């Protein structure tokens, strides 16, 4: 059941009242996306915390898990996938390594390079967190019929592409 009005409606109404000269229509979509993103981050955080992980730890571990056996990537590839700086990634890998969730190995094709590899403990942690995350997210999406989920995914893909690639 769709609520008749939500907090975004109240925000839009207030802006329309205070600044009738502005077209506040973008708020109808983007304020909801922003609020939803914050609420989903909180829900995801709870799923990760239940498995002893922070959100950033899940991001790094899941990037390694998704690549497949032997579950390893260069620090540069991890930077690309997680959208952080190389200095931040070095710190994150250090912390994950100290917890036994990843390990560093020399890169076979580059004497100065290293590869970050997921350990079995890291794989177990990310797999368990992923199962719980999907349970939570499936419950959230259960409020939308399948055809709406498909349409929403398509619309969000288009919007995300426009934001990620503004010159296209």
Secondary structure, DSSP 8 states (H G I E B T S, - for coil): ---S--HHHHHHHHHHHH-TTS--HHHHHHHHHHHHHHHHHHHHHHHHHTTT--HHHHHHHHHHHHT-TT-EEEHHHHHHHHT--HHHHHHHHHHHHHTTSEEEEE-TT-TT-EEEEE-HHHHHHHHHHHHHHHHHHHHHHTTS-HHHHHHHHHHHHHHHHHHHTTT-
